[in-house]
Amino acid sequence: MGNYLNPGNSGFEEIRKSPYVDKSGLISLINQTIGTKQKLTCISRPRRFGKSFAAQMLCAYYDRTCDSSSLFSDLMIAKDTQYTKHLNHYDVIYLDMTGIIGETSITDIVPYIKRNIVGELTYAYPKLEVAEGFVSTLIRAAKSAGNRFIMVIDEWDAPIRETKDNPKAQRDYLEFLRALFKNSGATSQIFAAAYMTGILPIKKDGSQSAISDFCEFSVLDPGEYAVFTGFTEDEVQTLCHKYHMNFNDAKSWYDGYSFDKIHSVYNPYSVMSAMLSGKFKSFWKKTSAAEALLAYIDMDEDGLQNDIARLISGEDIEVDTEGFENDLETFKNKDDVLTLLIHLGYLAYTEEYDGFGTVRIPNKEVRIEFNKILRKGKHKELLRLIQMSDQLLEATILCNAELVANTIAKVHDSNYAPQFYNDEQALRSVVRYAYITCVDQYSKIEELPSGHGYADIVYLPKKKSTLPAMVIELKWNKTAEGALAQIKDRNYPAVLNHYSGELLLVAVNYDAKSKLHSCVIEKY
């Protein structure tokens, strides 16, 4: 066993000795590609979504220098009819690009890889004659082995991310991958299959992928790999039962990602961390991705700050993902920044058609991260909006109606809310912004049916919260007193009969002639 040729199964053995959710069905999909025109697979997903676990699993399954039958015999893959055909049958070339970057300089990445792979090949096959070119040497090695290789590249995009200030190093790395995977004659002689995984999809060269022969599956469209992108709802329910944890809390904290056929996908790292610690909390750590989020938001590309405020308030934002060039420095507009945040896991995406869809903050864990980062941001106006919202919630709970009206007016005058009222919908939009802090502590329901009409906005405190519930009724060119009377006359609170805590009735009016907000608050 070596570092790069046939790394063995010790990595997956450690994984199996720890609490493990069976994702071995991924192997079946890769097996189906072996020896076909679809043999090159690239899967991208955010950090902490099991990329390295999958890479180590594949190494353990295919590596011919070890016996991994005991690691897989009780897993899903063992039921596959092709299970034994490919088990420990291949020489595996494994590249952990993050580890390689730690071992050598940015400019030496490609030569370093070539030196080490050739060195391990000549050790494994002493009669191998090294050719002048690296690709030619691999062809000879495959012939010496009597079988083609399986190649597994973990964090394939690490050199793209780490060399953003060194275009030549990026080009050299991409040319290295092209030489391996875009030369159809040589590629077919060397590889039975290849699997790459990383955060970003393959870097675009113009409008196309720089290595176009790969079948790509990203968080924008994971296709048949969706079930292996994160934990499914059934898997999380099973874990919650095993560890005696509340499933609804797990869903609130870590769900929110969804794909065409899988409507609930959970962050695996966070779910497992919660199970093992016995606590639901944010497990996002200070990473380069978190620092990048702050930098991208501070760019305020095409009014990005406005969209971030809308996202935090609980809205969905439209996005066009087609123009993103799959790197960390080429941003033509705010859509490119939002698309990057999807790949980093900060936003969840729902496609409507051909690369166009909507994004949202997926869950409580990520929203906490947004709030922490935004409170440290350089953009004073956005920070001021959050601070005003904190003040507004406190004033509402204290039933300080005058301060509530004045704060809503200040939010209306900020850069993040509609500047012109023309109906109650515009007022509602401003109020959503104004109560942006509530998103962390409340579930927001708009147009809640009450049997005698629809309550405009209802904020229900989340589980274990001591905050009061709020029913908010909005009026335009009428009176706050009339709005409060409507709440009572139509008995909007009746829809909250199941709720036993304190309830506030909040009535807000905007007078277009005087350009003043008014408010009345009453405890129910």
Solvent accessible surface area in square Angstrom, and as a share of the most:
residue,aa,sasa,rsa
1,M,158,0.71
2,G,27,0.26
3,N,114,0.58
4,Y,22,0.08
5,L,8,0.04
6,N,6,0.03
7,P,31,0.19
8,G,6,0.05
9,N,25,0.13
10,S,66,0.42
11,G,24,0.23
12,F,2,0.01
13,E,67,0.30
14,E,121,0.54
15,I,14,0.07
16,R,59,0.22
17,K,163,0.69
18,S,59,0.38
19,P,53,0.33
20,Y,53,0.20
21,V,20,0.12
22,D,41,0.21
23,K,32,0.14
24,S,0,0.00
25,G,7,0.07
26,L,2,0.01
27,I,0,0.00
28,S,18,0.11
29,L,27,0.13
30,I,2,0.01
31,N,10,0.05
32,Q,124,0.55
33,T,18,0.10
34,I,26,0.13
35,G,44,0.42
36,T,50,0.29
37,K,168,0.71
38,Q,98,0.44
39,K,18,0.08
40,L,7,0.04
41,T,2,0.01
42,C,1,0.01
43,I,4,0.02
44,S,3,0.02
45,R,6,0.02
46,P,3,0.02
47,R,54,0.20
48,R,44,0.16
49,F,6,0.02
50,G,28,0.27
51,K,10,0.04
52,S,43,0.27
53,F,113,0.47
54,A,9,0.07
55,A,0,0.00
56,Q,52,0.23
57,M,4,0.02
58,L,1,0.01
59,C,4,0.03
60,A,0,0.00
61,Y,0,0.00
62,Y,1,0.00
63,D,0,0.00
64,R,109,0.40
65,T,58,0.34
66,C,25,0.15
67,D,107,0.55
68,S,0,0.00
69,S,45,0.29
70,S,90,0.58
71,L,21,0.10
72,F,0,0.00
73,S,74,0.47
74,D,100,0.52
75,L,11,0.06
76,M,98,0.44
77,I,1,0.00
78,A,29,0.23
79,K,178,0.75
80,D,40,0.21
81,T,130,0.76
82,Q,75,0.33
83,Y,23,0.09
84,T,105,0.61
85,K,126,0.53
86,H,10,0.05
87,L,31,0.15
88,N,27,0.14
89,H,97,0.43
90,Y,11,0.04
91,D,4,0.02
92,V,0,0.00
93,I,1,0.00
94,Y,32,0.12
95,L,1,0.00
96,D,49,0.25
97,M,0,0.00
98,T,74,0.43
99,G,35,0.34
100,I,3,0.02
101,I,34,0.17
102,G,68,0.65
103,E,121,0.54
104,T,27,0.16
105,S,63,0.40
106,I,50,0.25
107,T,101,0.59
108,D,34,0.18
109,I,5,0.03
110,V,18,0.10
111,P,57,0.36
112,Y,32,0.12
113,I,1,0.00
114,K,73,0.31
115,R,134,0.49
116,N,44,0.23
117,I,1,0.01
118,V,28,0.16
119,G,38,0.37
120,E,36,0.16
121,L,0,0.00
122,T,44,0.25
123,Y,192,0.73
124,A,43,0.34
125,Y,33,0.13
126,P,113,0.71
127,K,193,0.82
128,L,15,0.08
129,E,127,0.57
130,V,79,0.46
131,A,16,0.12
132,E,187,0.84
133,G,34,0.33
134,F,22,0.09
135,V,29,0.17
136,S,51,0.33
137,T,1,0.00
138,L,1,0.00
139,I,31,0.16
140,R,102,0.37
141,A,0,0.00
142,A,7,0.05
143,K,147,0.62
144,S,59,0.38
145,A,30,0.23
146,G,67,0.65
147,N,49,0.25
148,R,82,0.30
149,F,0,0.00
150,I,2,0.01
151,M,1,0.01
152,V,1,0.00
153,I,1,0.01
154,D,3,0.02
155,E,29,0.13
156,W,1,0.00
157,D,0,0.00
158,A,3,0.02
159,P,1,0.01
160,I,1,0.01
161,R,23,0.08
162,E,99,0.44
163,T,3,0.02
164,K,94,0.40
165,D,132,0.68
166,N,47,0.24
167,P,80,0.50
168,K,125,0.53
169,A,10,0.08
170,Q,15,0.07
171,R,139,0.51
172,D,62,0.32
173,Y,2,0.01
174,L,15,0.07
175,E,95,0.43
176,F,9,0.04
177,L,1,0.00
178,R,49,0.18
179,A,46,0.36
180,L,1,0.01
181,F,1,0.00
182,K,90,0.38
183,N,76,0.39
184,S,75,0.48
185,G,42,0.40
186,A,8,0.06
187,T,6,0.03
188,S,44,0.28
189,Q,84,0.37
190,I,0,0.00
191,F,0,0.00
192,A,1,0.01
193,A,0,0.00
194,A,2,0.02
195,Y,2,0.01
196,M,0,0.00
197,T,0,0.00
198,G,0,0.00
199,I,0,0.00
200,L,1,0.01
201,P,13,0.08
202,I,0,0.00
203,K,25,0.11
204,K,48,0.20
205,D,84,0.44
206,G,64,0.62
207,S,90,0.58
208,Q,122,0.54
209,S,29,0.19
210,A,3,0.02
211,I,1,0.00
212,S,59,0.38
213,D,62,0.32
214,F,13,0.06
215,C,42,0.25
216,E,63,0.28
217,F,39,0.16
218,S,15,0.10
219,V,15,0.08
220,L,39,0.20
221,D,83,0.43
222,P,7,0.05
223,G,40,0.39
224,E,107,0.48
225,Y,4,0.02
226,A,6,0.04
227,V,52,0.30
228,F,22,0.09
229,T,5,0.03
230,G,2,0.02
231,F,17,0.07
232,T,20,0.11
233,E,52,0.23
234,D,103,0.54
235,E,39,0.18
236,V,0,0.00
237,Q,83,0.37
238,T,92,0.53
239,L,14,0.07
240,C,4,0.02
241,H,154,0.69
242,K,124,0.52
243,Y,53,0.20
244,H,170,0.76
245,M,30,0.14
246,N,60,0.31
247,F,44,0.18
248,N,104,0.54
249,D,29,0.15
250,A,0,0.00
251,K,74,0.31
252,S,49,0.32
253,W,32,0.11
254,Y,0,0.00
255,D,13,0.07
256,G,18,0.17
257,Y,16,0.06
258,S,23,0.15
259,F,28,0.12
260,D,119,0.62
261,K,177,0.75
262,I,38,0.19
263,H,143,0.64
264,S,20,0.13
265,V,1,0.00
266,Y,0,0.00
267,N,1,0.01
268,P,16,0.10
269,Y,78,0.30
270,S,0,0.00
271,V,0,0.00
272,M,29,0.13
273,S,22,0.14
274,A,0,0.00
275,M,6,0.03
276,L,106,0.53
277,S,58,0.37
278,G,44,0.43
279,K,128,0.54
280,F,43,0.18
281,K,94,0.40
282,S,29,0.19
283,F,24,0.10
284,W,16,0.06
285,K,125,0.53
286,K,167,0.71
287,T,36,0.21
288,S,75,0.48
289,A,5,0.04
290,A,6,0.05
291,E,84,0.38
292,A,23,0.18
293,L,0,0.00
294,L,39,0.19
295,A,55,0.43
296,Y,15,0.06
297,I,2,0.01
298,D,35,0.18
299,M,82,0.37
300,D,48,0.25
301,E,44,0.20
302,D,89,0.46
303,G,34,0.33
304,L,0,0.00
305,Q,3,0.01
306,N,56,0.29
307,D,5,0.03
308,I,0,0.00
309,A,0,0.00
310,R,75,0.27
311,L,1,0.00
312,I,3,0.02
313,S,1,0.01
314,G,39,0.38
315,E,29,0.13
316,D,74,0.39
317,I,5,0.03
318,E,114,0.51
319,V,1,0.01
320,D,59,0.31
321,T,8,0.05
322,E,111,0.50
323,G,34,0.32
324,F,3,0.01
325,E,44,0.20
326,N,12,0.06
327,D,1,0.00
328,L,27,0.14
329,E,74,0.33
330,T,41,0.24
331,F,34,0.14
332,K,112,0.48
333,N,51,0.26
334,K,55,0.23
335,D,32,0.17
336,D,2,0.01
337,V,0,0.00
338,L,0,0.00
339,T,0,0.00
340,L,0,0.00
341,L,0,0.00
342,I,6,0.03
343,H,1,0.00
344,L,9,0.05
345,G,0,0.00
346,Y,0,0.00
347,L,1,0.01
348,A,2,0.02
349,Y,14,0.05
350,T,62,0.36
351,E,75,0.34
352,E,103,0.46
353,Y,134,0.51
354,D,124,0.64
355,G,6,0.05
356,F,49,0.20
357,G,0,0.00
358,T,23,0.13
359,V,0,0.00
360,R,53,0.20
361,I,10,0.05
362,P,16,0.10
363,N,7,0.04
364,K,50,0.21
365,E,0,0.00
366,V,1,0.00
367,R,27,0.10
368,I,45,0.23
369,E,8,0.04
370,F,0,0.00
371,N,16,0.08
372,K,93,0.40
373,I,12,0.06
374,L,7,0.03
375,R,97,0.35
376,K,149,0.63
377,G,16,0.16
378,K,167,0.71
379,H,51,0.23
380,K,169,0.72
381,E,58,0.26
382,L,3,0.02
383,L,41,0.20
384,R,101,0.37
385,L,0,0.00
386,I,4,0.02
387,Q,98,0.44
388,M,15,0.06
389,S,0,0.00
390,D,50,0.26
391,Q,75,0.33
392,L,0,0.00
393,L,11,0.05
394,E,107,0.48
395,A,2,0.01
396,T,0,0.00
397,I,51,0.26
398,L,124,0.62
399,C,42,0.25
400,N,64,0.33
401,A,24,0.19
402,E,132,0.59
403,L,56,0.28
404,V,0,0.00
405,A,8,0.06
406,N,71,0.37
407,T,1,0.00
408,I,0,0.00
409,A,30,0.23
410,K,94,0.40
411,V,0,0.00
412,H,23,0.10
413,D,104,0.54
414,S,4,0.03
415,N,101,0.52
416,Y,7,0.03
417,A,7,0.05
418,P,49,0.31
419,Q,86,0.38
420,F,172,0.72
421,Y,27,0.10
422,N,106,0.54
423,D,59,0.30
424,E,58,0.26
425,Q,104,0.46
426,A,15,0.11
427,L,0,0.00
428,R,17,0.06
429,S,18,0.11
430,V,0,0.00
431,V,0,0.00
432,R,43,0.16
433,Y,7,0.03
434,A,0,0.00
435,Y,1,0.00
436,I,2,0.01
437,T,15,0.09
438,C,0,0.00
439,V,17,0.10
440,D,31,0.16
441,Q,68,0.30
442,Y,5,0.02
443,S,53,0.34
444,K,57,0.24
445,I,58,0.30
446,E,55,0.25
447,E,72,0.32
448,L,25,0.13
449,P,78,0.49
450,S,16,0.10
451,G,74,0.72
452,H,122,0.55
453,G,21,0.20
454,Y,122,0.47
455,A,0,0.00
456,D,13,0.07
457,I,0,0.00
458,V,0,0.00
459,Y,2,0.01
460,L,31,0.15
461,P,23,0.14
462,K,51,0.22
463,K,124,0.53
464,K,178,0.75
465,S,44,0.28
466,T,138,0.80
467,L,38,0.19
468,P,4,0.03
469,A,0,0.00
470,M,0,0.00
471,V,0,0.00
472,I,0,0.00
473,E,4,0.02
474,L,1,0.01
475,K,22,0.09
476,W,70,0.24
477,N,72,0.37
478,K,122,0.52
479,T,72,0.42
480,A,2,0.01
481,E,112,0.50
482,G,36,0.34
483,A,0,0.00
484,L,18,0.09
485,A,44,0.34
486,Q,30,0.13
487,I,0,0.00
488,K,92,0.39
489,D,117,0.61
490,R,104,0.38
491,N,63,0.32
492,Y,1,0.00
493,P,6,0.04
494,A,31,0.24
495,V,46,0.26
496,L,7,0.03
497,N,127,0.65
498,H,140,0.63
499,Y,52,0.20
500,S,118,0.76
501,G,41,0.40
502,E,83,0.37
503,L,11,0.05
504,L,0,0.00
505,L,0,0.00
506,V,0,0.00
507,A,0,0.00
508,V,0,0.00
509,N,6,0.03
510,Y,16,0.06
511,D,48,0.25
512,A,37,0.29
513,K,193,0.82
514,S,58,0.37
515,K,146,0.62
516,L,119,0.59
517,H,21,0.10
518,S,46,0.30
519,C,17,0.10
520,V,35,0.20
521,I,22,0.11
522,E,61,0.27
523,K,122,0.52
524,Y,147,0.56
